[in-house]
Amino acid sequence: MPIVAPISAKDVEQQLVTREEQRRAALLASDLSRIGEIYDDRLFYRHANSRVDDKTSFMDNFAHIKYESLEASDMSVHLAGDTAIVSVAERVVVKRDGVKRQFHVLAMNVWMRESASAPWRFLARQATFDPKAPGVVELP
């Protein structure tokens, strides 16, 4: 029987950073199939404007919204077994119903997995506008 080395906390943190990158790429591509794989069916998503979505309503938003830019910074990962919190600052540019807007948010993203061999799934998000940045700015 082969010996399997345990996965380090650093490796798990890198898995979550990779999942965050995959999540942002799926949003930018409006890839609903990929978003459906990454986002958990029990999704609770509170936007910075305080609107709340479940997975169905979040996916329905793509009929009206296109992510044009989604840049992350100041990311940190906090592990608690098979649950993780990823704290991140994001600069977002979206076009919603033809109006282009930019805003900066601070978010707490909650990821979970059913077991150590299962993929990390995006379970919840709480975002707030970054108080050090301008609010929502309409762009040309």
N, C-alpha and C positions, 0 to 999 in steps of 0.2 A: 504494500500500500504506500503510495507516494506521500511524502510529508508536505503539507500545505502550510506555508508561513501565514501567520495572522496578518490581517490588513491593519496597517497603522492608522492612527487618527489623521495623520497628514495625508495619507492616501484617500481616506474618506472625505476629507475636506476638499481635495482635488476633484473627486467625483462630483461633489456638489457645485464647485465652481464650473465644471464642465457642463453640468445639467443647467445651470443658470445661462451659460453661453448658448446652449441648445434651445432653451426657452426663448431667449431674445431673438435668435435666428428664425425660429418658427413664427414669432410675432411679426418680424420684419418681412417675412415671405408670405404672410397671411396663410400659412400652411395649416389648415384646419385639421387635417389628418394627424399631423405631428403634434399640434397643440392638444388634440384629443388624447394622444398617447402620454404626453408629459403631465397634463393637468388631471388631478384626481377627480372622480365623479362626485365627491363630497365637497368640492371647491367652495370656499368662502372668500370672496374677493372684495375688499373695501377700497374703493378708489380714493384719491386725495380730496376729491370734491364731496366725499362721504356717500356716494352712491354704492350700493352693494349688488354684486352679481353672484349667482351660482354658476355652475359650469354651462348650463344651457343658455342663460342670458348673456354670459361672457362670450360664448361662441357666436350668438346672434348679432353681437356688436359689429362683427366683421362685414356685415352688409352695409355699414355706415362709416367704418373707420379703416384707415390705412396707416400703419406705423411707417414713417419715413426715416426715422433715426431713433436709436435707443442705445445710449452710451451709459455704461456702468462704471462707478468708481467707489472708492472707500468700502470695499466689500469685506465683510468678516463672517466667518462661519462659527456657529456655536452648536456643538453636538450634545445630544441627550439620548443615547441609545440609537433607536431607529427613527428618531425625530431630529430634525435640525432646523435651526433658525439662521437664515442668511440676511444680514443687515446690509443694505446697499443704497447708495445715492445714484439716482438716474436722471439723465437729461433726455427728455423725450420730445420728439417732433411727430405730430400726427396730423392727418387730414381727416376731418370728420364732416361728412355731408358737404364736401367741397371747401371747407374753411380750414386753413393750415394754422396750427397752434404749436407753441413750444412751452414747456414747463419743466421744472426741476422738482423731483420728489425724493423723499427719504422713505424707504420701504423696509418692512420686516416680512420676509417671505418664509413660509413654513413648508418644509419638505418632510416627507415620511416614506418609509418603506415597510413592507409587511415582514421582511426577514433580511438577514445580511446578504442573501443571494438575490433578492428582488430589486428591481430598479427604484430609484428615488422618484417620487411623484410629488408634484406641486399641489399642496393641500390648501394653503391659505395665504392671504396677503393683507397687510394693513399699510396704507401709504398716506403720507401727509406732504403738503407742499413744503419745500425747503424754505425756512424763514430767511435764509441768507441770499435767496435768489428772487428775481422778480416773479410775480404770480404768473398766470397764464397770459402769454403774449401772442397776439395774432401776427402771423407772418404773411408776406406777400405771396 
